[in-house]
Amino acid sequence: MLSKDSANAYRVYWKKDAFYEELIEKVARYGGMKMLKAIFFDMGNTLVKYYERHEFDAILKQGIQNVKDYLYCEGFRIPSEEELWEKVKSENHESADNAVRPLEERLKKIFNLNKTYINSNIELEMCRCFMKPIFSRSSCYDDVLPVLKRLKEKELKITVVSNTAWGSPAVLWMEELKRYHINIYIDDAVFCRDVGWRKPAKQIFEYVLEKHNLNADECIFVGDDLRWDIVGSEAVDIKAILINRSGNQAANVKTMVTDLYQLMDLVN
């Protein structure tokens, strides 16, 4: 059981961080709490850098152009520029209830293919073309593999829980995990396309808890987005840690780190 002196010492060390204040109080008062069993990570801009929101318009334009070029080469009729971009504009949103809107369905609407039979290989290639400007600019943060390796050595269950750009297929993001060797150190990856719901919808968090037979108080969620990651996970009573890599977020959160090495210190 943690003594009062030890608890006070930890308070000084953690500079009265609210998350650890709560943890220390529980340990000091009750002699223990449920052991940490799992850490869930967001992917984009948490583990892998992709793009900032202000960059997306240019990315979207290039992605649509890539799909247009691919379909033209495959012999499909291409809508006029005016019609095309009007439809892009109408599809550039997510559902108000956070239900997933699949990328391939959006693209078929944009290119007037929703009433045309398109085989799954063409659908997937359309999605690859769309995602190319996102994946081509990506880079894995330097702290990711070393920290995931150390967490794995602690026998913690590591799961990536992430939305995907424009409801893109999970298979493309699994390929990204392999490309950056992240798959070596994780136990599972759950994307919004696997569940049908985007963060912050509670369904995606509940799905992961149920899939791995975990209780919310045995887990921590780490992500870079206050609404999607922090508010979403805390709504189902999962402790959340905001990773603020840029140092520019002035978010009112219980716990915030600027890199994963700081997360490792907290876990230790």
Helices and strands as residue ranges (DSSP letters): H 4-13, H 18-30, E 38-41, E 48-49, G 53-55, H 56-73, H 81-91, H 103-110, H 120-135, E 139-140, H 144-153, E 157-162, G 165-167, H 170-179, G 182-185, E 188-191, H 192-195, H 202-211, G 216-218, E 219-223, I 226-231, H 232-234, E 239-243, E 256-257, H 260-267
